[in-house]
Amino acid sequence: MTVLAQLQQSCASVWSVVRELSGDDAYERYLQHQALAHPHEQPLERAAFFKAEQHRKWEGVRRCC
């Protein structure tokens, strides 16, 4: 493996961890879960998934502080 290939692989690994920690890969993880746990159900489209997640996340917030 060349130095450039090792650097690219390292950068890809770091980027994957950053996406996981920030939640940016949530839709991909949702699709994997749906395929394994609910193969008979049609998964949500990306926009609908993020809208549902925002609603779930902020539904219970009743105060500002």
N, C-alpha and C positions, 0 to 999 in steps of 0.2 A: 504494500500500500504506500502510495506516495505521500509526501508531506502535505501536499494540497488536498488530497483525498481525506487524510486524517483531520485536517483543519475543517474541511466542510462537514465531516461527520460530527466533530465536536460542536461546531456551531449549530448544527441541526438538533443535537441532543440538548444543548442549552436552550434553544428556542422552544423546543417541546416542553421543557420544564417551566419556562416562563409562561407559556400559553396555559399550562395546567394550573399553575399557581394563581394566575389572574382570572381564570374562568373562561378564557377565550375559546377553549376547546369544548365548551359545554354542549354544543350542538352535536359534535362528533361523538362525544360520550353518550349522549341521549340516543343517537342512532344505533350505536353498538348495543346499548341496553335494550332498545326496542326489538332489535333483530334477535337477541338471545331470549329475552323474557316474554315478548309479545309478538311472535312472528306473524300471527294472523291479523294484527292490527296495522292500519296504515299510519305511518309516523307523520307528525306535524311537519309542515314546511318550515324552513328556517325563520321566516318573519313571524309566523304564528307561534313558534316555539319561544322566541325571544319576548314576544308580547305576553305570553302566558307566564314566563319566568318573571318578568317585571311585575306583573299583577300578583303573583305568588309572593314575591319578595317584599312588596310594599303594601300589601293588603292589610296587614295587621298594625301598621304604623299609625298611631292615633295622636301623637304629640311630636313636637319639634325637637325636644331636648331629652 
